[in-house]
Structure formats: C-alpha cells, structure tokens
Amino acid sequence: MQEKYVAGVDVGSTTAKAIILDMDRNIVGKSLQNVSPKVAEDAETAFLKACQDAGIDREKVVLITGTGYGRLKVRFGQLIVTEISCHAKGAQFIFPKTRLTLDIGGQDTKAIRLGENGEIIDFSMNDKCSAGTGRFLDVCADALGFSVSDLGPISEKSRRPVKITSTCTVFAETEVSNQLARGRKPEDIVNGLHYSIAERSISLMRRVGIVDEITFTGGVSRNTGMVRALEDKLGRKINVSPLSQWFGAIGAALFALEELEKGSDPKFMPMEVKQ
Amino acid sequence: MITAGIDIGTGSTKGVLLEDNEKIIARAIKPTKGSPGKMATEIFNELLETSKLDKGEVDYIASTGYGRYMMEERQIQISDLTTTGRGAKFIYRDKNPSLILDIGTQSSRAIRVDERGKIIQFKMNERCAAGSGRFIERCSRYLVVPMEKISETAMKSTDPQKISSVCAVLSETEIINHVSQGIPVEDILMGVFMSIADRAGTLLKRVKLDAPVFLAGGLVHMPAMKKALDEVLDQEVISVPEAHFSAAIGAARLGYQRLQKIKK
C-alpha cells in the first residue's frame, strides 16, 4: 500500500502551526510559523515546513484540515473545523483523561469542558479584551525590557509577587513601569502578572465548571511561571506538554484521519465547514 | 477669602485659586510626571506666583483626583467624582446642566447632578483603556501624529473608519491593517474618536440620556471629540475649554463651603 499522511494546520492570530500524522496516529512532522498580514501564504509555509520536517512530499498528504482564527485561509485543505473542537481533540489525544482545557493564545483565552469521548459540553471565551491573553504578557514584557520567553525563568526567583491591580493591558503597562520606578523587583512584577492572568483564567474556567483533569494549551502554556501560578491558584496539578502549542493542529489532523477512516475520498470532498 | 483646588489626574495636574467662591484668580496645568505629590506642590507654587500671593494668604487647600492623598499641603481631599460634578455645574451655571460627561486620560464617567451639583447617579469606566484618552495617546504613538495635532488631523476626515475591536490593544492590529490598506490617517483617527464616543454613549444611556450633555475632562480641548459625540449621541454636546478644570474648581468651591462651616 502506498504511504499516506494527513495534516492539520492551525492558523492562530500570532503563529501558524502544522502537524503531519501517519495512518497509525504517529506525529511525524510539525512546524511553527509566525503570522504576517499575508495569512494564506503563512498557512501554506507552515504546512510545507511540516512536510519537510517529516521528510515527505506534500503529495503524500492526502487530507488536510484547517483550523484556528485564520482557518478559512487554509485554501489548500479539504476540511475546516473550529479551533474549539480541534483543541479539545488534540488535548484529549495527548492526555486522554482531560475534562477541561484552558487555551491561552496570542489574542484570546478559552475554557472548554469535555466529556469522556471528547464531546464538548460547554465552553467560555474572551476574545474581546486583551487582558488575560498572551498579548497582555507581550505588552508588559516589553515595558520591562524582557522577551516573553524570559518570563518563566525570571519569575522563578520571585519571593513576593507584586499585586497588579489593573485589568486592562494598557493600564497594566503603566502600572508595571510605575512599580519598576518604585523599586520593585522585576521578578516580583512578572510573577504578579502571571497571578493576574491566572485569576482571570480561573474565573473563565469557573463559568464552565472546574473539573479534573485540566490541560493547559496555547502559546502561553510554554511559560513555566504561568503554569506555576495557575497550579498555585487552583491548588492542583495541570497537564502541560511540550506539544501544547500544536494541540489545535493535532486535533485538526485527527479530524482528517477520521474522515479518511470513514472512507471519504478526499478527491471528491468539497471544502467543507464542520460545526 | 482664597481657596485652592488642586486636581492631580493620571494625565495632568490642574490647579485654580478661587476668590470668595466665585472668581478664578489663577490657574495652572502641567502633565503629571514622576511623583504626584511633588507635582501638586509645583502647581500650587505656580498658582501663588501668578496671583502674587503668599502661601499664608490661601485660606484653604483642597486636593482631588487620583493623586489627592499624596499632596502634603492639603487640608481636605475630595473624590474627583464629587468635585467634577460641582465644578462643571459652576462652569456651565447659566445653562443649568444635569448630565455631565467626563472623559479623562484613564477613565470616563457619565454623571447626573442635582440643582446644587450634587451627584444623583453615575456610571463609570476606569478599567478599560478603550473609552479613555489613553486610547488616543496610543494611536498618536503608533500612527506618528503628535497629540497636539491629533484632533486637527481627525477633523479632516471625510469617511471615518469604524474600529470593530472593543480593546485598545487588539484594535492596534486593526488600525495597522487599515494603514496597510491605504486608508487615510484622518479617517482612522476619526474612527477612534467615534469609538470612544460610542462607549461614552453607552455610559450615558445607563444613567439615561434625557438632557443636554456637558463635557468635562481632558478631551474637552479636542474638537474631534465633540464632533464624534455630536454624531454618535445625535445631539449637540456642550463644551468649553475651561471644563478641563472642572474638578479643580469643584474642589476649590467645596473647600470654601467647608471653611464656612468650620468658621461657624
């Protein structure tokens, strides 16, 4: 039998992620690409990079699912599934007992409650306001002169987190500068920012119900300080994976695989939008 | 009798000296930078210099605004909500206002006042930058239009571009997209003023928009703000540059009242 693969391409507000799966559900390739105003090109670049990473020709990928904020730009794909479904599916693929996912992305935050078989019971999201999203950390990291990837390690040194009172990203930026001018330690300020996001995330999670197990996904989940603040506030451990940024793409690729297993022939599949 | 009102705001510090509760004999304004307490002292000294008065000749000092607790010379501190209502009522006294819209650097408020300028009801937003002057400051930075030119530039707009994002940070991406699509900067800026006006409209509706609206706060200087409000609220809002000093004047007047009571 000819070797076949499927792909999931998750086009977020800040980055595009792609995953290649073989027919046995093994992840054989992945990629991460920054998103520019040319979203369609970036989506395709992400896909091609993942093919390269897997060491395969793009023709070997028989079915592609697009997801994420820019999913409609995955014009080379056959299937489109919302990021809510894909994130949930991806999280449960890596952590099968997941019943709640928290996805903190570049511009939005989502809490999704899941059933045993991956069905979505409820979800709640904030995509109207940048407070509590990756953008909040970006802006505040800038004000402190750090890169976002430094935030986790820096906050580890904190002994007394500074209470950040502003909800709004714009006002928090000013507050951060003022705290710095007042002589507060950068690590304590960063830690305070993590706690502020943790509090907002938890109130979002409360709206759908906080249940075990919780899986933390999205770009911000790479921040170890953020994980620590969440675990401290929740009083329990949460799942994090080095692959968590790709959960949406993994879920998307799984949807593609299931479609194939159902016997659908991609050649005859019109561009279809699922839920 | 001379009373001083010092309003230490998040954007600027304003001060007035009031003679016998009626006549403004000196005023001063400066951006609030560094320590709010020192800023208040600086403004107070400037008032003394302009009026050629001695510190001892000022009978009472009232501070207001977010930095009001930090002014050491104060004899009383009063909430800026209270002082804005009283001050605006005095400034617009010949028109007998009942609805005041105060848009400052970090907050916006719709205030309903009674005959004496006392607050009956208010709705405010101080948690989100989208409805405040800070939003305009940010736009000024990334559209590279200086603050002094921002209103003037927006007034040239012929086709304002609505901003769909609610958040001041998320709208940045939207604004940059507008720029890359070749939309004129004046249309983008007018869109920003309209979006602030929209949010002010929401606040006003929550206290019931049933009377003419009188402006207070830092944005009274900007004709573009007034134009956007006129359009969004579908009525002509009333604005005078002096209304930037509403809280300072209100503080000085309430200080005078206080002094009368003490003397009795």
Interface residues (C-beta under 8 A of the other chain):
Chain A: S13 P37 Q107 K128 C129 S130 A131 R135 F136 V139 S166 T167 C168 T169 V170 F171
Chain B: Q106 R127 C128 A129 R134 F135 R138 S165 V166 C167 A168 V169 L170 T173 N177 S180
